[in-house]
Amino acid sequence: MLFLLLLLASTGNCQVQYVPGQMKNDSCACEVNTNVWLFPANKYEASLQQVESCDDSLKKLQEQVHQSKQRLPEIHEVVENITGRLEPFQYLHYKGLYSALSLRQLGEELDKLEADINSMSFQVNNDESTKLSKEVQKLRRDVDMMHMADSINIKAVKEKLRYLKNSVESCLSIPKDFKGQQRYCLKGLMMNISAPVITKVSPYGKNIISGSWGQQAFADSEGLKNIFWIQPLLHSHISGNIIRTYQSYEDFMAAANHKDFTVAPSNIHPNTVEGPSAVLYGEAVYYHCYDSPSICRYDFNSKAVTRVELPGIGKNHRKFPYCYFDCRANSDVDVEVDETGLWVIYATFGSHGNIMVSKLSWDNEAKILNITRTWETRLFKKAASNAFMSCGVLYATRFLDDYHEEVFYAFDTETGKEDNTLTLRMEKIGKGVASLSYNPTNRQLYMFNDGYLLAYQAHF
C-alpha cells in the first residue's frame, strides 16, 4: 500500500492530507476527499460582513473626527476662558488654602486671642465679655484635642476663631451709647433703596467713567456740611490729583462756582488718588494713596498729606478689585464713612481674598492717622461689584443687568453676623459702577455710574 502525501491550500490555511493507495494495472489508485478544496463560502460571507461593518464604523469615526476638528476652536476658546477665570484664584492653591493648617500657628493665634480677651475684660466686664471668654476656653480644649486625634474639622475651628476675633474687635470699638446716638440704626438692616433722587452727568463728561462723588459726610461740620464734591480719575480711569468742590447743591447741579484742590503735583505722584476710593469727611479728603498699600488724608486747610499703611496688604495692593461684572482697575482699596466714622474695605492674601473691614481714626492732636480695628468677612471681594458701610454694617452689591445692581450681602461689625439673602435693587444708567458710598448725614447713597452721578435714598 502506498501513501500519497498531499499538501492542500485553502483560504490561506495550509492542510496536509495522507491518502492510502493501491497498485492497480501498474498505476496507483487512491481515494481523495476533495471537500477540502471547496471554496469556504460561509467564512467568506462572514468576513465580508465584518469588512462592511468595519467600513461603517470607520465612516462614523471619520465623521466624529471631522466634527471634533470643527469644534476644536470652540473648545479651545472655552478652555482659554476657564483658564483665564481661574488664574486669579491660583494663589488659593499656592497659599495652602486646601492644605492642613498648622496646629502650631493656630495655637499662637489662640494665645493672642486669649490675651486680647483678658485685656478686654479689664476694660469691658459684662455678660458679652464673659461669654466670649467661655467660648475661647472651649475652643482651646478643641485645639488641645487636635494634638491627640484628628476628630475635629480644623477648618471649622479656624472659622470659629475668625468669628471670635471679630467679636473681640466689636466689643473694643463700638461705643456703648452708639445706638442711642443714631436711633434709626435700631431698625436693623437696610430695608429698601429708592429710585435715583439725583441723576446728573459728571461735569467732566461721560468719557470719564471712573471716580467718586458725594456730599460732606461729617454732620458737625457746620460750615462744610452743604459742600458737594467730585474726584475724577482723569489718568486712564486709574488715578487723579484733583478734588473739585461746590459750596451748595444749586452750584453742584449747575456745575458752577467750583473750587479745585490739587492733592498732588501729578497723576502718578505718591500722594495722588488711586482708584475710585475718595470720601470727604470734615476738613479733609481720605483716599487710597497711589501705588501703595496706604490710606492718605489730604487736609484742605494745611494742604498736608498724612498716611497710614493697611495691615497685611504689602505690595499686593492691586490683587483684589471689585470684579463681579467687570474688574474695575485699581478698586482694591475702598474708603467709606458711616455714623461711626471712617472705614476701609479691602482684601489680602492672608484673608484668602475675602473682604476685610478696618476702622480708620484721625488723631487731631497728634496729627496721626490710625487703623484701630479690623474685621474679616467670608465674602470673596471679587464676587462683589462694590461695597459701602452704614451703621457699622458692610453692604456689598452685585451686577444684575445693564440697568440694575443688587445689594445682596451684609456683615454686621457689632455682632459678627452675616446675611447673604438681601435683594435690594438699585436702578442705574450704565453697566459699570465705579464707586458707591453712603452718607450718614442724609442717609443717601452716591454712585459714580459710567460718567453719570446718581444718588439714592436708603430706608431702614
VONU-777170 format. One record per residue (C-alpha): residue in one letter; x, y, z. Coordinates in Angstrom, 3 decimals. Layout:
VONU-777170
res:x:y:z
A:X:Y:Z
...
end
This chain:
VONU-777170
res:x:y:z
M:0.000:0.000:0.000
L:1.301:3.399:-0.896
F:0.639:6.651:0.879
L:0.180:9.828:-1.067
L:1.107:12.987:0.787
L:-0.990:15.860:-0.498
L:-0.394:19.481:0.516
L:-3.664:21.313:0.343
A:-4.022:25.129:0.468
S:-7.367:26.509:1.420
T:-8.082:30.205:2.033
G:-4.703:30.905:3.463
N:-4.545:27.799:5.698
C:-2.139:25.005:4.758
Q:-3.501:21.486:5.312
V:-1.733:18.103:4.844
Q:-3.757:15.012:3.890
Y:-2.398:11.457:3.953
V:-4.213:9.269:1.406
P:-3.694:5.449:1.254
G:-3.418:3.973:-2.287
Q:-3.163:0.552:-4.089
M:-1.304:-0.540:-7.193
K:-3.652:-1.491:-9.980
N:-2.533:-2.180:-13.522
D:0.804:-0.510:-12.982
S:-0.821:2.574:-11.540
C:-1.562:3.884:-8.115
A:-5.206:4.243:-7.255
C:-6.377:6.130:-4.210
E:-9.474:7.854:-2.912
V:-9.047:11.521:-2.176
N:-11.587:13.680:-0.263
T:-11.986:16.763:-2.451
N:-14.138:18.620:0.056
V:-11.038:20.254:1.475
W:-10.654:22.121:-1.824
L:-14.178:23.541:-1.753
F:-14.418:27.377:-1.560
P:-15.282:28.416:2.102
A:-18.372:30.414:1.175
N:-19.657:30.685:4.754
K:-16.353:32.019:6.050
Y:-16.125:34.389:3.123
E:-19.580:35.821:3.768
A:-18.802:36.229:7.468
S:-15.543:38.033:6.644
L:-17.327:40.181:4.097
Q:-19.889:41.216:6.735
Q:-17.073:42.089:9.134
V:-15.419:44.223:6.467
E:-18.685:46.017:5.749
S:-19.263:46.530:9.475
C:-15.728:47.891:9.894
D:-16.283:50.190:6.934
D:-19.424:51.629:8.569
S:-17.602:52.062:11.898
L:-14.711:53.747:10.113
K:-17.071:56.165:8.410
K:-18.694:57.002:11.744
L:-15.300:57.537:13.350
Q:-14.230:59.755:10.446
E:-17.440:61.728:10.886
Q:-16.777:62.142:14.616
V:-13.189:63.197:13.971
H:-14.397:65.734:11.427
Q:-16.971:67.123:13.876
S:-14.358:67.210:16.644
K:-11.993:69.156:14.396
Q:-14.756:71.642:13.702
R:-15.444:72.010:17.449
L:-11.775:72.265:18.436
P:-11.598:76.098:18.086
E:-14.770:76.408:20.192
I:-13.418:74.008:22.836
H:-10.073:75.798:22.803
E:-11.858:79.121:23.363
V:-13.850:77.667:26.279
V:-10.683:76.261:27.860
E:-8.909:79.599:27.491
N:-11.894:81.359:29.048
I:-11.971:78.967:32.012
T:-8.195:79.220:32.408
G:-8.435:82.992:32.429
R:-11.205:82.920:35.023
L:-9.294:80.505:37.248
E:-5.993:82.352:37.017
P:-6.828:84.982:39.679
F:-7.611:82.160:42.096
Q:-4.387:80.205:41.627
Y:-2.971:81.811:44.739
L:-5.548:79.820:46.730
H:-3.672:76.656:45.837
Y:-0.193:78.066:46.295
K:-1.075:79.742:49.560
G:-2.262:76.449:51.005
L:-5.977:77.078:51.356
Y:-6.713:73.421:50.736
S:-3.827:72.002:52.785
A:-3.954:71.176:56.501
L:-3.471:74.227:58.664
S:-0.578:74.372:61.061
L:-1.676:73.499:64.586
R:1.223:75.447:65.955
Q:0.144:78.630:64.130
L:-3.439:78.034:65.214
G:-2.276:77.760:68.820
E:-0.317:81.008:68.520
E:-3.385:82.826:67.182
L:-5.436:81.421:70.026
D:-2.823:82.591:72.564
K:-3.054:86.127:71.184
L:-6.854:85.996:71.210
E:-6.867:84.892:74.868
A:-4.535:87.775:75.740
D:-6.814:90.235:73.893
I:-9.898:88.918:75.723
N:-8.172:89.116:79.102
S:-7.177:92.696:78.319
M:-10.693:93.475:77.164
S:-12.214:92.031:80.348
F:-10.470:94.736:82.374
Q:-11.982:97.416:80.111
V:-15.392:95.930:79.354
N:-16.515:93.498:82.057
N:-20.029:92.464:81.066
D:-22.046:89.427:80.007
E:-20.700:89.596:76.457
S:-17.061:89.529:77.562
T:-17.773:86.618:79.930
K:-19.495:84.729:77.126
L:-16.513:85.306:74.812
S:-14.098:84.052:77.489
K:-16.082:80.828:77.855
E:-16.176:80.298:74.085
V:-12.420:80.778:73.835
Q:-11.847:78.306:76.668
K:-13.952:75.744:74.792
L:-12.025:76.436:71.586
R:-8.759:75.927:73.496
R:-9.951:72.479:74.591
D:-10.827:71.627:70.989
V:-7.390:72.679:69.755
D:-5.699:70.646:72.509
M:-7.696:67.615:71.370
M:-6.335:68.022:67.836
H:-2.867:67.124:69.071
M:-4.200:63.714:70.117
A:-6.809:62.897:67.490
D:-7.906:64.105:64.083
S:-11.578:64.098:65.054
I:-12.283:67.836:64.721
N:-12.585:69.700:61.452
I:-9.727:72.190:61.645
K:-11.367:74.488:59.096
A:-14.440:74.742:61.302
V:-12.202:75.676:64.231
K:-10.464:78.283:62.066
E:-13.857:79.755:61.195
K:-14.789:79.825:64.885
L:-11.529:81.624:65.601
R:-12.342:84.229:62.927
Y:-15.778:84.782:64.471
L:-14.330:85.219:67.976
K:-11.669:87.632:66.736
N:-14.385:89.708:65.065
S:-16.424:89.630:68.282
V:-13.462:90.938:70.294
E:-12.911:93.751:67.776
S:-16.584:94.679:68.051
C:-16.526:94.818:71.857
L:-13.498:97.097:71.805
S:-14.615:99.502:69.083
I:-18.379:100.040:69.218
P:-19.312:102.732:71.781
K:-21.863:101.703:74.416
D:-24.138:104.608:73.556
F:-23.814:104.149:69.778
K:-27.400:103.045:69.226
G:-28.708:105.804:71.428
Q:-26.983:108.417:69.260
Q:-28.291:107.086:65.959
R:-31.785:105.815:66.659
Y:-32.642:104.815:63.111
C:-29.840:102.233:63.328
L:-32.037:100.422:65.860
K:-34.222:99.323:62.959
G:-31.631:96.806:61.817
L:-30.519:96.207:58.253
M:-31.358:98.445:55.344
M:-34.835:97.527:54.077
N:-35.173:99.406:50.800
I:-33.383:101.755:48.385
S:-35.302:104.362:46.400
A:-35.097:105.148:42.719
P:-32.389:107.765:41.969
V:-33.235:111.111:43.594
I:-30.366:112.798:41.728
T:-29.354:111.982:38.155
K:-26.665:114.120:36.607
V:-23.905:113.829:34.033
S:-20.473:114.342:35.563
P:-19.075:117.862:34.991
Y:-16.089:116.118:33.411
G:-18.308:114.431:30.815
K:-19.346:110.854:30.143
N:-15.893:109.921:28.862
I:-14.576:109.930:32.443
I:-16.173:106.680:33.618
S:-14.459:106.311:36.991
G:-14.239:108.412:40.140
S:-16.023:109.281:43.381
W:-18.504:111.949:44.410
G:-20.905:112.915:47.176
Q:-21.833:115.376:49.888
Q:-19.890:116.307:53.006
A:-20.227:113.312:55.347
F:-19.415:114.960:58.698
A:-22.614:116.315:60.280
D:-20.859:118.503:62.892
S:-19.004:120.476:60.253
E:-21.462:123.408:60.018
G:-19.502:125.469:57.520
L:-18.845:122.486:55.245
K:-21.945:120.319:55.574
N:-23.566:121.559:52.336
I:-20.469:121.018:50.216
F:-20.730:118.668:47.242
W:-17.564:117.270:45.750
I:-16.293:115.092:42.913
Q:-12.978:113.301:42.433
P:-12.495:112.188:38.791
L:-9.863:109.653:37.749
L:-8.524:111.559:34.754
H:-5.410:109.426:34.231
S:-6.508:106.274:32.320
H:-9.509:105.928:34.703
I:-6.987:104.833:37.341
S:-5.700:107.895:39.182
G:-6.333:111.604:39.662
N:-4.936:114.520:41.639
I:-7.915:116.934:41.645
I:-10.755:117.292:44.160
R:-13.497:119.641:42.911
T:-15.910:121.157:45.457
Y:-19.179:123.106:45.230
Q:-20.465:125.232:48.125
S:-24.130:124.353:47.553
Y:-26.434:121.860:45.906
E:-27.539:124.505:43.408
D:-23.946:125.162:42.319
F:-23.313:121.462:42.021
M:-26.369:120.834:39.814
A:-25.461:123.843:37.635
A:-21.758:122.851:37.600
A:-20.903:126.439:38.559
N:-18.724:128.239:41.129
H:-16.490:125.279:41.785
K:-13.115:125.202:43.503
D:-10.373:122.714:42.634
F:-7.870:121.345:45.160
T:-4.685:119.690:43.898
V:-3.688:116.889:46.270
A:-0.504:116.006:44.364
P:1.669:117.600:41.650
S:0.955:114.848:39.103
N:-1.293:111.859:38.399
I:1.421:109.372:39.371
H:2.744:111.095:42.490
P:2.712:109.030:45.743
N:0.035:111.399:47.145
T:-2.242:111.008:44.122
V:-5.658:109.349:44.462
E:-5.648:105.768:43.149
G:-8.944:104.154:42.236
P:-12.496:105.353:43.000
S:-11.848:105.439:46.736
A:-12.215:109.025:47.988
V:-14.575:110.401:50.651
L:-14.923:113.916:52.058
Y:-15.111:113.861:55.852
G:-14.812:117.117:57.789
E:-11.997:119.313:56.555
A:-10.127:116.543:54.774
V:-10.479:114.034:51.990
Y:-9.466:110.406:52.607
Y:-8.414:108.079:49.776
H:-6.127:105.254:48.624
C:-2.587:106.552:48.010
Y:-1.219:105.913:44.526
D:0.812:102.706:44.016
S:0.963:101.855:47.714
P:-0.861:99.842:50.418
S:-1.626:103.065:52.321
I:-4.510:105.442:53.022
C:-3.920:109.172:52.543
R:-5.552:112.124:54.277
Y:-5.405:115.491:52.479
D:-6.143:118.460:54.741
F:-7.932:121.293:52.901
N:-6.557:123.915:55.321
S:-2.907:122.933:55.755
K:-2.614:121.136:52.373
A:-0.684:118.445:54.276
V:-0.973:114.743:53.409
T:-0.862:112.125:56.178
R:-0.561:108.380:55.500
V:-1.174:105.056:57.249
E:-0.425:101.590:55.842
L:-3.143:98.942:55.795
P:-2.281:95.722:57.657
G:-1.472:92.592:55.663
I:-1.508:94.060:52.143
G:2.155:94.812:51.495
K:2.991:95.009:47.800
N:-0.150:93.077:46.802
H:-2.442:96.109:46.874
R:-3.682:95.563:43.306
K:-4.779:91.931:43.540
F:-8.402:92.161:44.697
P:-10.508:94.767:42.857
Y:-14.288:94.757:42.748
C:-14.966:92.334:39.933
Y:-18.468:90.866:39.760
F:-19.442:92.261:36.343
D:-16.144:93.584:35.046
C:-12.964:94.113:37.035
R:-12.665:97.815:37.818
A:-8.974:98.658:37.653
N:-7.463:99.792:40.955
S:-10.657:99.424:43.005
D:-8.798:97.199:45.506
V:-8.940:99.674:48.411
D:-12.201:101.481:49.201
V:-12.518:104.239:51.836
E:-16.040:104.621:53.255
V:-17.847:106.545:56.002
D:-20.932:105.975:58.158
E:-22.446:107.043:61.502
T:-19.483:105.590:63.422
G:-16.746:107.254:61.359
L:-14.283:106.185:58.678
W:-13.763:102.693:57.291
V:-11.524:100.938:54.766
I:-12.694:97.958:52.672
Y:-10.035:95.718:51.090
A:-8.748:92.119:50.886
T:-5.425:90.337:51.420
F:-3.778:87.004:50.656
G:-3.989:86.313:54.386
S:-7.784:86.561:54.207
H:-7.780:84.389:51.043
G:-9.230:87.317:49.081
N:-12.204:87.709:51.407
I:-13.262:91.250:52.264
M:-11.669:92.820:55.326
V:-13.031:95.927:57.036
S:-10.794:98.211:59.089
K:-11.744:101.155:61.303
L:-9.889:104.341:60.416
S:-9.259:107.031:63.012
W:-7.774:110.539:62.835
D:-5.961:111.840:65.937
N:-6.321:115.598:65.559
E:-3.954:116.412:68.428
A:-1.114:114.153:67.333
K:-1.948:114.621:63.633
I:-1.761:110.858:63.113
L:-3.925:108.570:61.004
N:-4.530:105.150:62.612
I:-6.046:101.760:61.802
T:-7.693:100.792:65.096
R:-9.698:97.607:64.476
T:-10.051:95.028:61.681
W:-12.790:92.501:60.859
E:-12.644:89.626:58.378
T:-15.715:88.508:56.395
R:-16.417:85.379:54.355
L:-17.283:87.283:51.165
F:-14.730:86.993:48.345
K:-14.070:90.564:47.239
K:-14.066:89.769:43.536
A:-17.589:88.372:43.941
A:-18.869:91.908:44.604
S:-19.251:94.823:42.205
N:-18.953:97.343:45.070
A:-19.491:97.842:48.811
F:-20.297:100.527:51.391
M:-20.770:100.962:55.158
S:-23.883:102.038:57.053
C:-24.483:101.906:60.830
G:-21.412:99.723:61.274
V:-22.696:97.229:58.688
L:-20.861:96.335:55.484
Y:-23.162:96.034:52.456
A:-21.981:94.503:49.151
T:-23.550:94.734:45.692
R:-23.513:92.605:42.584
F:-24.351:93.117:38.897
L:-27.869:92.074:37.889
D:-28.149:93.508:34.381
D:-27.247:96.649:32.419
Y:-29.770:98.717:34.394
H:-29.750:97.218:37.895
E:-27.378:96.465:40.739
E:-28.423:94.487:43.800
V:-27.361:94.731:47.447
F:-27.089:91.028:48.293
Y:-24.821:90.762:51.347
A:-24.384:92.356:54.770
F:-21.842:91.901:57.568
D:-22.510:93.480:60.973
T:-19.312:94.521:62.778
E:-21.235:94.794:66.041
T:-22.419:91.177:66.105
G:-20.140:89.473:63.577
K:-23.206:88.067:61.799
E:-23.569:87.824:58.022
D:-26.622:87.862:55.771
N:-26.415:86.889:52.091
T:-30.158:86.841:51.420
L:-30.666:90.563:50.749
T:-32.294:91.592:47.459
L:-32.223:95.401:47.432
R:-32.289:96.573:43.819
M:-30.728:99.799:42.596
E:-31.532:101.347:39.233
K:-28.624:102.658:37.170
I:-27.886:104.113:33.739
G:-24.708:102.331:32.625
K:-23.305:98.844:33.179
G:-20.295:99.683:35.308
V:-20.293:101.033:38.861
A:-17.040:102.774:39.728
S:-17.925:103.758:43.302
L:-20.808:103.544:45.760
S:-20.733:105.399:49.090
Y:-23.155:106.025:51.952
N:-23.621:109.435:53.587
P:-24.762:109.355:57.253
T:-25.940:112.993:57.269
N:-28.868:112.354:54.912
R:-28.820:108.541:54.596
Q:-28.215:108.726:50.857
L:-26.092:106.510:48.598
Y:-23.876:108.110:45.924
M:-22.963:106.152:42.789
F:-20.450:107.020:40.045
N:-22.015:105.136:37.137
D:-20.039:105.291:33.859
G:-19.913:109.087:33.764
Y:-23.289:109.616:35.488
L:-23.735:110.757:39.081
L:-26.663:109.066:40.835
A:-27.979:109.438:44.398
Y:-30.464:107.175:46.220
Q:-32.377:107.376:49.484
A:-31.751:104.474:51.897
H:-34.621:103.257:54.079
F:-34.193:101.274:57.327
end
